Every structure is written in C-alpha cells, then in structure tokens.
Amino acid sequence: MLRLAFAASRGRLLSLAGSFVALLFAVALVASCGLLMESGLRAHVPAERYGAAPVVVAGQQSVTLDTEEPDIGQSLSEPVAIPAALAKKIAKVPGVTRVVPEVSFPVGLTGADRRVVGRSWESAGLTPYALKEGRAPAAAGEIVVDVTLGRKVGEKTRVAGRDGVREYTVTGIAGPGLVRQASVFFTEERAAELFARPGKVSAFGVFGEGERLAERVERSLGDSVAVYAGDQRGLAEDASAREGREMLIALSGSLGGVIIMVAVLVVSGAFGLTVGQRGREIALLRAIGATPRQVRTMIGREALVVGLAATVPALPLGAAVGTWLFGQFVARGVVPKGFTPAVGPIPMLVAAGVGLVTAWLAARGAVRRAARIKPTEALGEAAVERRELGRGRMIAGLVFLVLGVSASGLSMVAAGETAAASAGAIVLLLIIAAAFLGPWLVRLAARAAGGVVGRTSPVGGYLAVANTKTAAKRLAAVASPLILMFAFASTTLFAQSTLGHAAARQALEGNRADYVLESTGPGLPPEVARTARDLPGVKGVTETIGTKVIADTVELGERTLKPMEAIGLTVPVHGVDLGVTSGSLDRLRGDGVALSTLAASSFGASVGDRVSLRLGDGTPVKPTVVAVYERGLGYGDVALPYSLVRDHSQAGMAGRVYVTGGTKERLAALAPDLTVLDRAGVGATVNAEQEFGDWVNLLVLGLVIVFIVISVINTLVTATGARVREFALLRLVGGTRRQVRGMVRWEALLVGGLAVIIGTLIAAPTLMALSYGVTGSTLPHVPPLTYVAMAVATMGLAYAATLVPARTVLLGRPAEQIRG
C-alpha cells in the first residue's frame, strides 16, 4: 500500500497541490506559534541591576485562588515588596556570606530619554556599580548618577519622586552604564523615604558559596517569596519583564489554538475536495477487489506522503515567521529588548506532528464513505454526486449549530471579559456547523438565486445554477474556506471596532476638563496639582492614577480571579464624569470603592456591599461600594481613593491631572517634561491607547487571513482545473468558450455571495452577544465602508481564483481534453 500511495501521489500532483499548500502553511504557522511559546517559557532578560548577585530574592508577582481545582493565578501589575526582616533568615542559610537589600523606584530626571530607577547607594554593589568620579552621597540633597545620563560632578539637577520635584547636587558619576535602565543613587535614608514602604525592601541580593545556593535559600523561605538565579535574575528587576513573558505565552497559545482550528477546517476541506475528485478511481479499486481497509490505508498513507513533503519546507519557514513575530513583539514593547527568541526542536516536532496527524485524519475522514459503501454504489456516486447529506454529517452540523446559537444566547447574560472571550468560541462553532451543512447551504443559495440569475443570463446563469445544485458538495468545499475567512475577519475587526468605539466614546464623554496634564516621565509629582489649584481661573483639579486590580468574583457560578482596569481619583471629582447611576463619588474615601455596571454585575454587588480585591501590589482589601457608574470601558471598571492607589504603586505619582479652567500657558510652566492636552488632544491620546490591542488583533487576523487566502486560491484553482472533461463536453455539445466562462463566472459569484451572506449570519450573533455583554446594546459598531470592502474582496477573490484557471483550461482543444 505504501508503494501504491507513492505511485498515486506522483500521478496526481496537481490535484494534491491544494492539500500540500494548505498543510505547508498550517505547519509553518503552528511552528511559529510554538517558537513564540518556547521563547516565552525559556525567555530571560540579562541581569543588569543584579548582575553581580548570584541569587536574588524578590516578591511573588502573582496571586492564586485556593480551590479544589488547580490554583488559578493572576499576575500583579506593581512590584511586590518583601519584609526587610527576611535578611536575617537568609543570612542563616548555609553558604550565604552576604545579604544586600535593594529598594528601587522610578524617578523622573529632567532631560532623560529612558527609564530611570532610584536606588540606595548601599545596593550599588549588586550591579556592581563603582565610582568613576566624585564620591558617594552623604546628605539627603546629594546623588550619584549613572555615567550614561550625561551629568557632571557638582552639577545641580532636578529629580521628580513621589514626594515632589527636588533639586540635588551630583556628587559622583558611577558605571558601568546600563542598557535598559539608568540608576540614580540616594543616601539610604532618602531612598527609604522615596520608596515609602516602611519595613520592606524591593529585593535582596544574596552572595555565597556552593552550586545549590539558590535551592537552599528557596527551601528556607518557602513559597512566600520568589528566588531567582542564573538567567532568571533579570526577571526580578522589572515587573514588565514577567508580564511580557506571560503575555508572550498567552498570545502564542491563543494564536496557536486559532491556527490549529483553522488549519483543521482548511486542510479537511482541501483533502475532501481532492478525494472527491478521485471518486471514479476509488470505485474502480473497490470493483476489482480492494477492501475498504486497503482503500483507507492507501489514502491515509498518501496523505502522510503529502504531509511529509509539506513539512520539510514548512519548518524553516515557520522558524523565520516566528523570529519575525518575536521581533515585532519586542519592537512594540510587549517584551523587553533583552529578550531573545528560542528556536528549539520541540515546537518543530509538535508542528510536524500536528500537520501529519491532521493530514491523515482529514484524508481518512474524506474517504470513509467511498470505502464503506458497495462498489456498485461507489461507481454510481462517482458519476453523479449523491444528493443526500449523510446522517452523520447532518447530525454533526445541527449539533454545532445548536451549540453555537446556545452559546450566543448564554453570552448575552454574561458580562465584560466573559462576553468578549466567548466570541471566538461562538464563531468557531457556527463556522464548523456551516462546513458540515455546506451542501445544503449551496443548494439553498442556488434555489434562492436561480430565478434572478436565469433571467439575467439564460445560458451561463442557467448552467451555473443547475451545476450548483448537482455539484453542491464540490462547491461547498470551495465555499467553506471563504465563509471561514469572511466570518473570522468580520468577528475580529468588528469586535475590535465595537470595543474601541465604546471605550473612546465613554472616555471623551466623561472628560469634562478643559485641560489634561500628563508627563513623559513616571508620573506627575504632587505639587503640580497643588500649584494648579492656586492658579487664577482654575475652578477644579482632579488627580488620577491608573492601575490594575485583581477581583475575586463569581463567573457562571464559579469563583474566579479576574484582572480589572482601575483608576484612583481625588475627591471631590472635577473634570471627570464617570456616569454615576447610583451612590456618590464624594464618598470615595477611606475604604470606599466605585464599580462600573459590568464590574458590579460580576461581583453581584450594589451600593453598600463589600467586595474582595487585590491591589496592584497584591495587598488584599475589602472596600465598601459607594457608587456604580456606566463609563467603565473609558476609565476602568474599578475606581478607588487616590491615596490608596498611590500608596500601593511603585511610582506613587499621578498619571493624569484634570483641570477645569485656567490657561494652557500657565499650566505648562508648572513642571518640566509636562504635556498639556486640550479636549481634542485627549481624544487623540485615548485613540493611541487602543493601538496595541488593535495591533495584536490585526496581527492574528493577518496571519489567519493570509493562510486562508492562499488555501482558498489553491482550492479554487484545484477545483476548477479538475473540470477539464466537463468543460470539454460542454463545448463539444455546442457550448462556446464565452458561455462556459459565463457559467464559471456565475458559479464564482454564487459561491462568493454565499460566503458573504453566511459569514455575516455567523458574525452577527457573535457580535451582538459581545456588544450586549460589554456595552449593554445589541448593536455592534460596524463601519459600513469596511464591511463593503470585505464583501468586495471576498467576491473578487472567488471570482479571480475561479476564472483565471478556467480561462487556461478553455484554451485547449475539447476533443483532446475529453480523451484525457
């Protein structure tokens, strides 16, 4: 059978081309996603601040929910401080010779073009930093700066910290200069004031002897802290490194899942079309004595031959695509610049395995009926397509249809991220249902359009409708990837536009300030707001600080931890209207909290109830709900007292200051590196904040669409190229080239129109569920021009990929073609 499979493959290279190309790109994309995941799992950032410390002890940057199920963890957005008293316990570990505490915090330095970290001179040896000029700081108004910051000994410079902008004297210049971050060193006492965590530190650098020093330290401290050694030490320096690593793993996992599901549908359709074109050959094999098992084995091994041939070029292509994607993530700031891609054998082996298994299962499934039925029936079906759908296929299609509609209905009662996350599942279920019920849909489209097409084109249109009805399975195999493309693109683009439009609208409607102050540094020091309040003409000032909290909520009856965007507000609130529906923001003090309607729904809480939260640094709180508001997409689902958020943030400075009244010129003079935005400028900033999420969605969409388009083109070319005898027969019985082209043209338009209509019907309930769950309205935001462009592109793709090969086929002589 293996020899027969090789022989069959050599004899049908053209018909297998579509399957080969579909598998090639499927394996390449799976391999690229695997490379990204392996890079996330194995990624490390070269240690800079802790480069000289063999072991680093830092806080656990995640919280878990202890349930009967495996712990569900969520990452924290702010660095977790650890008790300074742990130094004594670490010092008692065998082999430890020295424990150096580290406090670190972002500061703003006038003229600095990159991230600057404030530290105590006591921790300089962790890098190690050494003085190149001058001396160490000895008083609160003295600092030592990184050599890359371009300062001179004796120079006066202004530094912004959580307690304001202060002028310092540079007493020393230290090196080496670090690539990703620059350090400014204060005295131990001044650094503790700016760190503002009494009795706590950022981390410990542990020096000692022995190969298993990190293991001994970890055993002595337990799970309350995280211990880093070797290549992992860089992850302790910056919370964004850990977040970037986790985001890379999550993105690659979700993208890989989408690619695999799309690949299964596309490859199955390609093999189904290829095997369907070999109906006569399979029937003859059955007629001369081949058993069903032998036929299935031959087709399965032939699929493995094609899979192996596609895998060889796919793996290096996947590695190249994965490396390019990794570079894009680095360029966009998803992961730090110190991350490097990891190209290992495991993702390549997994991708190859996925490709081969998918090819084998798709081919075996496509030949199942032809190998099972009697040889005489097989010969009959090879001549005339069987009109019945098949019990198994019909049941499967109806089951997926019911599941998709039910999931859409259930997501209507869900809220927020749950509704958004369900969109992918809904569209996938409905796409699979459309793939199973494809022949029904094709015949239905032919009946619906038959009258109009027949009157418009009496010859070509009539032939197209008749052929569509009799060859529904073949055309369904062509229409399925087009439906997949249109439905997936519609769901991705219009879900993005719905969420983005709602968030931008809420942010703009809620901004009642005349000016918004922002900083290019880590934040705005407190004297900016204090001084702004005293300016002539200023009617009100509100400080805000952005953060993330972890909510302990119940989703679909199960307790879960869910990250939520949050904002800290000073009260009374001026210039910001959250759209309060109950309660009052004037009570947002002490242990008060305000929730968006979506967050309140997730908690099942109303004004007066208590909710469980973890602040950005993991501190648990149980505040009382004092207000519920509508504009959660624009400002965050949780609003907390400004002082509470500030005290548990690393920078401790305002992110924005909303000012009502005053003049732009006077506000701009309040502090260096200050940006003053009017309402139009704030709108542009709001739109810019959506760019990253939009870029990720477009990246995923682009990869999937490129894959589907290539597969569609190959499927259409293969399907049209296999109709040589059919076209020749039409011409021999009197049909002209123009009439045959007209038939093909109408078939392409019918298939393209079917893809647009069914794709719209699939996307519509998905988008309605998402829009209702997130915005409270069942009407998603669908830009008309975008929809029309997508419809035209889908129709054009079907038209061009069908008509071009048909023109080539029609160039031959029908008498010679009918003999072939």
N, C-alpha and C positions, 0 to 999 in steps of 0.2 A: 504493500500500500504506500509506503514512503516513496518507492521508485515511481509509482503511478502519480503520486501527488506532485513530485518534481516535474514529471512529464507534462501533467496538466497545467502546472504553473507556467512552464515555458511556452505552452501553446496558447495561453490566454493572458499574455502580459498586458494587453490593452484593457481588458475588462477588469483586471486586478489593480490597475493603476490607481483608481479611486480609493480602494481599500489601503493600498500601500501609502499613498499620500496622507490619508486620514490617520493611519497608525503612526507615521513618521512624526507628524506634528503633535499628536497626542503624547507620544513617548517623550518628545523634546520638551513639551510644556510641563509634564509631570516631573521630568528630571530637573528642570529649572526650579520648580517649587521645592523639590527635595533638597536642592543645593541651598536655597534660602533657609529652609528649616534647619538643616545641618549647621549652617553658618550661625543661626540664632542659638542653637543648642551648644555649639562649641565656641561661640564668639567670645572674645575677650578684648578689653581695652588695655593697652600697655600702661602699666602703673606709672604715674608721674609724681603726684604729691607723696605717694607711699612707696616710691621706687626703691628706697634703701631698707624698708622694713620687711623681713621675711614673712611675717604673719600680720594680718590686720583684723581687728575685732570691731564690728560695727553693728548697727541695729538691724532687726529683721524688717525688710521693706514690704511685707505683705501681712495681711490678716486672714485668718481662716475661721470657718464656721464649723464647730464640732457637732456633727450629727452622726446618725447611724451609717450614712453613706460616707465615702471618702471625703476628706476635708476639701471644701471649696475655697480657694484662695483668691484674694484680690490685691493688686499692687497698690501701694500708697504713693501719693504724689509728692510728699515732703519727706526729707531725710528724718529718720528716727534717731533721736538722741538716746544715749545709754548712760546708766549711773556711773559717776566718776569713782564710786567706791569699788567697782569691779577691778580696779587696778591692783588692789591688794590680793584679791583672789587669783588674778592672772599671775602675779609675781610668785605665787607659791607653787605654780606648775613646774615639775622637774624640767630642767634645761633652760628655763626662762632667765635671762640675765638682766633685761631692762624692759620697762613698760613706759612708753611715751604717750601721754594723752594728746589729743588733737581736737581743737574746736575750729570749725570752718563756717563761713557765712559769706554770702555775696555782698559786695560793696560796689559803689559807683565811683569811678575815678575820672575826673574831667579829662576828655581827650582820648580815653582808652577805647580801642576799636574791637575789643573782645572781652570775654568773661574774666572778671577779676574776683579772686577769692581772698577774703580776710582771714588771717590766721594769727596764732600766738607765736612769738619768736621761739618759745620753748619747743615747738614741734618742727623747727626748721631742719633738724637732723633726719626727719623721716624721708626727705627727698633724695639726697641731702642737699640743702642749701648751705652755701658758705659765703661770707662777706668778701666781695671783690674790692669794695671801697667803704670807707667810713667805719661806723661802729653800730652795735645793736641798740634798739630803742630802750631808753631808760625812764622816760616820763610819758604821761598819757597823751601828750601832744606830739610824740615822735613816732616815726615809722621807718621801716626798711622796705624797699620796693624791689620788685623783680627787675633784672637787668634789661628785659625786653620792653619795659614801659617807658624808657627814654627820659627818666628823671635824673637829676644831679644831686649830689650831696649838698645839703644846705638849702635846697630849693623849698619853697612853700607850695603846698598843693592841697586842694580841697577834696575830701573824701566823703561820700554820702553813705550813711549807715542807718540802722533802724531808729536811732535817736537824733538824726538830723545830719546836716552838712557841717563838717568841722574842718578847720584848717590845721594841717600837720606840717611838721618840719621833717624833711627826708634826712635821716642820719646815716643811712647806709644803702649800698646797692649790693644785691645778692644774686648769685647764679647757682646752678645753670638756669637759663631761661626755658620755660616750659612751652610746649607747642599748643596745647588746647586751652590752657588757663594760665593766668599770671597771678602771683601771690603778692599781697601786701601784709607785712608783719607788724603787729602791735605788741605792746607790753602784755604780759599775762593778764594783768588786772583789766586793762582796757579791752582786750579781746573777750574776756568773760562778760563784760558789760554789753558789748555788741552782740554776742552770742545769745544772751538773755535766757539761758536755761540753767538756773542755779542748781548745783549739784550734779550736772550732767555734762557729757562731752559728745563730740561727733563720733569719735573712734579712738582706738588705741593701736599704736604701732608696737609690735612685740618682737623683741630681739632675743635670740637664744641659740642653743646648740641642739643638734640631733636632727635626723632625717624626718622624724614624725612629730615635729614640734606642733604643727597645726592640729594634728589629731589629738594630741594630749590637751591642748588648750580647749578644743571643742568638747572633749569629754568632760572637762572640769566645769564648763559653763552651761552645758545643756542646750536646749532649743531656744532660750530666751534671747540669744544674740546670733549673729552670723559671723563665721570665721572664714577669712579669705587667705589664700596662699598662692604663690606662683603666678600664673597668667590671670587668675581671677581677682587679683588685688585691685586692678583698675576699676572693677565694678563697685568697689566701696567708695570711690572718690566722688561719684556723681549719681544721683538717683535717676537721671535721664538715661544713663548707660543701661541700667537694669530695665527701665521702661522700654528703651529702644530694642533691647534683646527680646523682651516678651512680646512687643508689638511685631517684631520680625517673625517670630514663631507663629503668632496668631494669624498674621496676614498670609504667610506662606501656607499655613494649614487650611485656611478658608479658601484661598485661591486654588490650592491643590485639590480640595474637595470639589469645587465647582468644575475645574478642568476634567477631573476623572468622570464626573457625572455627564458632562457634555461629551466627553470622548466616548463613553459607552453608547450614548444615543447616536452619535455621528458614525462611529465605526460599525455599530449594529446595522444602521441603515445602509451603509456602503456595502457590507458583506451581504445583506439581504438582497440588495439590487444585483450584485454580482452572481449570487447563487440563483436568483430568479431568472437571470438570463441564460442559465445553463440547464433549464428545466428539461429540454429535449435530451441533452446528454445524460443527465441523471436517470431519466426514464428509460433510455436505451440500456444503460448499465443494469437497471433493475430487470429489464426484459430478458437480457442474456444471462441472468442468474446471479447477479451481485446481491448480496444480502443487505438489509437495512444497516446492519452494523458496519459492513465493509464500506458502504457509501458514506456513513457518518465519519468513519475513521479517515477515509481519503480526504474528505472536505476539511476535517479538523487538522490533519497534517499539512494540507495545502495552506491553510490559514497560518500555521506555525512557520511554514517556509516564508510566506509574505511578511509575517511578524518579525522573523529574524532578519530578513533583508531590510526592513524599515528601521529596525533598532540600531543597526550599525552606524548609519549616518545621523540618527536621531540623538544619540547620546552626546557626541561632541557639540551638536547644535544646541542641545539643552544646557550644557555647561556654559556655552557662550551667552545664551539668553539669560541664564541665572546670574552670571557675573555682571552682565549689563544691568539687570534689575537691581542687584545689590548696590551697584554704583549710583543708581537713581535714588535709592533709599538714603544713601549717605549724602548725596547732593541735596536732598530735600530735608535733611536733618532728622530723619526718622531714627537713625542710629548714628552714634558719634563717628567722627572721622577716623578715629583709631581702629575701628572695626575692620577686619579683613575677611573676605569670603573664604569659605572652607569647601574644597572640592574633594570629596571622598568617594569610595566605591559604593557605599551603602545606598545613597539616593539613586545612583545609576542602576544598581541591581534591582532596586524596587521599581524604578520606571520601566526597565526591561521586562520585569515580571508582570507588571500591570498591562503592558502592551501585549505580551504574548497570551496572557490569560483572557484578556478582552477579545483578542482576535479569535482565539479558539472557541470561546463561548458564543461569540456572535455568529461564527460560521456554523457551529453545531446547531444553534437555535434556528438559523435560516433554513437549514436542510432537513429539519426534523420531520416536517410533514411529507416532503417529497420522498424521504427514505422510508416512511412508515406505511404509506398507502400502497395499494396493489399496483403492479407495473402497468396494467392497462389504464387504471385511473391516472397514473402519473403521466402516461403518454397523452391522455386527453387534456389534462391540465397544462401540459407543455404547449399544446396547440391553442387552447382557449383558456384564458385566465379564469380561475374559479371565482364566482361572484360572492359566495358566502364568505363571511369574515373569519369564521372559525370560532368554536365555542370558547376555547381558552383565551384567545386574543380578545374576544368581545367581553368576556367576564373581567379580564385584567384591565381593559380600557375603562369599563364602567366603574370598577373599584377605585382606580386612580382618580377618575372624575369626581366621584362622591367624596373621596378623601380631600381633594383639592377644594371643592366647594365648601365642605365642612370646616376645613382649616381656615378658609377665608372668613366664614361666619364666626368662628371662635376668636379669631384675631380682632374682630370688631369689639369684643368685650375686654380685650387686653389693652394695656396702656404702654406708652413710651417705647422703651427699647425692645420690649417683648413683641409689640406690634411690628416694629421695624425689622426685627430679626426673623419674624415669621414670613416675611415677603419672599425670601429665597425659597423656602420650603413650598409655599403655595404655588409659585410659578413653576417649580420643578414638577410637582405632582400633576399640574394641568398640562404641561408640555408632554409628559410621559403618556397621559391619557390621550392627547391628540396624536401621538405617534402610534399608539395601539389602534385607535379608531380612525386612522388616516384614510383608508379606502372608503369608509362611509362618508367622511367629510368631502373627499374628492367627488364622489358621485352626487352628493347633495349640491355641491357647487356647480357641477355640470348641469343638473336639472334646473337650478335657480337661474343660471345664466344662459341656458340653452336657447330660449326664445329670442332674447336680445341679440346674442352672437349669431344665431342662424339668420335672422333678418338682416343684420349688418353685413355679414359675409356668407352668402348662400353656399359657397363651395368650401373654402378654407375653414370658415367658422363651423359649418355643419360637420365636416370631418373631424375637427378638433373636439367638438362636444361628443360625437359618437366614440371617438378613440378614448376620450377621458372616461367615459362610462365603462368601456370594455377593458381598459388597462389601468384601472384605479389603483391597484397595488403598486405598479411601477411608478406612477405619478405620485403616489403617497410617499414612496421612498425618496422622491425628489423634493416634495413639499416639506417633509418633516424638518430637515435642517434649516430651511428658510423660515419656517414657523418658529423654530428654536431661536434663530438669530433675531427675528423681529421681537418676539416676546421677551427675550433676555435683555435686549437693548432698550426696549420700552420701559421695562421694570427698573433697570438700573438708572437710566437717565432721568426718568420722571419721578422716581422715588427721591433721587438726589435733588431735583428741582423743587419738589414739594417741601422737603425738609428745609432746604436752603432758603426758599422764598418765605416760608413761615418764620424762620429764625430771623432773617433780615427785616421782615416787616415788623415783628414784635420788638426788635431792638430799636428800630427807627421810631416806631410809635411810642415806645416807652422813654425815649430820650427827650426830655423837656428842658434840658440845659442849653444855654447859649454857647457855651464853650466846654470842651473836654480836654483836660490836661493829661498828657502821657509822658513817659520818659524812655529814652533809649537805653538806660541802664537797668538795674534790677528793680527799680521802683521809684516812687516819689517820696522823699523824706517828709516827716510830719509838718515841718514849718511851712511847706508850700501851701497846705490847706489853711493853716493858722494865719498866714500872711494874706492869703486870698480873701479871707473873711473880712479883713480890715480895709480892703481896697475900696475907694469911692465907687458907688454904684452897684456893688455886689450885693445881691439880695439873699443868696443862699449857696452853701457849699456842701457837697456830699463826697466823702471818700469811699472808694470801693476797692476791694481786693479779691481777686479770683482764686479759686482753689477747687479741689475735688474732695468729696466725702464718700465714705462707704456706708450705704444704707442697709440696715438689717430689715428686710421686707419679706412679704409673702407673695409669691407669684404662682398663679394657677394652683393654689393650695399648698405650696411647699415653701418653707423658709429658705431664703437665699440672700447672699450678699451682692449688692448691686452698686457700682460706682455711679455717682451723680455729680454733674457740674454744680458748683456752689459759688455764692458771692457773699462777701462781708460788706455790710453797709453801716455807715454812721447815721444816727438819727438825731433830730428829725430829718427825713429824707427830702432833699431838694434836687430838682432836675432829673429825677428818675421816677418813672411811673410803672410799677410792676403790674398794674391792673388788678388791684386787690378786690376780691369778691366777698370776703368775709374777714372779720377781725381788723386789726390795725397795725401798720408797720411802726407806729410810735411806741409800741410795746416791745420792739425788737432790742431788748437789753438783757443783760444777765444770762439766764438760761432759756431765753426765748428763741424761737425759730419760725420762719415762714416757709411754706411749701407751695410749689406750683400745684395746679389741679391734677396734673399727671402724677407727681410725687405723692400728693395726698391720697390719690386713688391706690397707688402701690402700697402705701402704708395702711390704707383703710382708716385714715385719721382725719379729724376735723379740729377746729379751734378748741383749745383746752386739753387736747390729748397729748400724751408724751410719745416720742418716737426715739428709736435707738440709732445712733450714728457713730461713725468713727471719723474723727477729723483727719486732715491731710497727713499728720504725723502718726496716726493710729490711736490717738487718745480717745477713749470711749466717752460719749456724753449721752444724756437722755433729756434733751430740752423739751419745753412745752410749746405746742403750736400756738402762735399768736395771730397768724394771718394765713390766708390762702389766696394765691394770685394766679393770673392767667398767662403771663408772658414768661413761661419757663424756658422756652426754646431760645428766646433772645437774651436772657440774663442768668440762666441756670435754674435748676429745679429746687434748690435749697438756698434760702437767704438766712444768714447768721449775723449776730452782732460783730461789728468790725473789729473790736478789741479781741474777741475770742479767736477769730481767724488770724489776726496779726500775731498774736502770742504763740500760735502753733504753726507759723510759717517760717521758712528759713530766712527770707529777706526781711520780713517784718515791715514792709513799706507798701504804700498804696499802689495799686496798679493803674487806677484812673481817679481823677478828681473832677466831678461835675460841678460847673459853676454857672449860676444864673445871674445875669447882669455883668457889669464890668466891661473892660475893653481888652482886646487881644494884645495890644502893645504892652500894657501894664502886667498882664498875666505872663507874657513871655519873659519878662525880666525877673520873675520870682526865683528861678534856679537855673544853673547851667544844664545843657542837654535836655531842655524841656521842649515838648511839642504841644502847641495849642491848636486844637481842631475845632472848627465850627460844625454845624449840624451836617453839612454836606460832606465834610472830611470824615466825620464819624461814620457816615454811611459807607464810604469807601473802605474804612477800616473793618467794618462789620463784614463786608463782602470779602475782604482779603482773608479774614479768619476762616472762611469756608473753603479756601483754596486747597488746603491739604487734604481734607476729606473728599473733596471733589476730584482731586488728582488721583487718589487711591482708587476711587470708583471707576474713573475713566481708564486707569491702567488695567484694572481687572477686565473691564468691558473691552478695551482694545485688544488684549491678548485673546480673549474668547472669540471676539468677532473676527479677528484675522484667521483664527483656526477654523471657524465655521465657514467663512467666505471661501477659503481655499478648498474646504471639503465640499461646499456647495458647487463650486466651479467644476471640480473633478467629478462629482456625482452627475451633474448635468451633462458634462462632456461624455462621460462613460455611457449614460443612458441614451443620449442622442446618437453617439457613434455606433451603438449596438443595433440601431434600427435601419441598417443598410438595406436588408432584404425587404423590409416593409416599405421603405421609400421607393425602392426599385419596382416593387409590384404595383404601387400606386401609379408610377409613371408608365409602366407597361400597359396598364388598363386605360390609359388616356389622360392621366393627370399631368399637368405641366409643372415645371420647376416652380413657377410662381405660385401655383395652387398648393403645392406641397409646403413651400415656405410659409404660405399663409396659414396652413394648418398648424405648423410648428409655432408660428408667431402667436396664434390664438391660444395654443396649449400653454405657452410660456406665460402669457398674460393671465390665463385662468389660474395657473399654479401660483404666480406671484400675488395675484389678488387674493387667493385663498390664504396665503401666508400672512398677508397684512390683516385680513379680517379675523382669522383665528388667533393670530398673535395679539391683536387688540383685545379680543374677548378673553384671552388668558391674562393679559396685563391689567385689564380693567378691575376685576375684583381684588386682585393683589394690591393695586394702588389705592383703591377705595378703602380697603381694610387698613392699610398703613396710614393713609391720611386721617381716617376717623380715629385711629388709636392714638395718633400723635397730635393732631390739631383739633379734633372734635368735629371736623367736617368730612363728609364722604367725597368731596370734590377735590381730587389732586390737582396740582399746578402743572399743566401740560402746555408748554409753549407751542402754539399752532404751527409755526414755521418748522420747528424741529420735527414734529410729527410728520408733516408733509414731506420733508426732506428724507426721513427714514423710509416712508412708504415708497417714494420715488426710487430711492436707492435699491430697495428690495425688488421692486418690479423691474428696474433696469438690470439688476444682477441676473434675475431669472431669464430675462429677455436675451441679454447678450450671451450668457453662457449656454443657452439653448440654440440660438440662431446661428452663431459662428460655426460650431461643428456641423450643423445641418447643412449650411452652405457648402462646406468642404465635401460632405458626403454626396451632395447632389451634383458635384462636378463629374462624377464617374458615369460610365455607361450602364444603364439599368440591366441590359441583357447579361453583361459580365457580372454585375453585382448580385443578381438573382441566383446565378450558378454558384457564387461563393457562399 
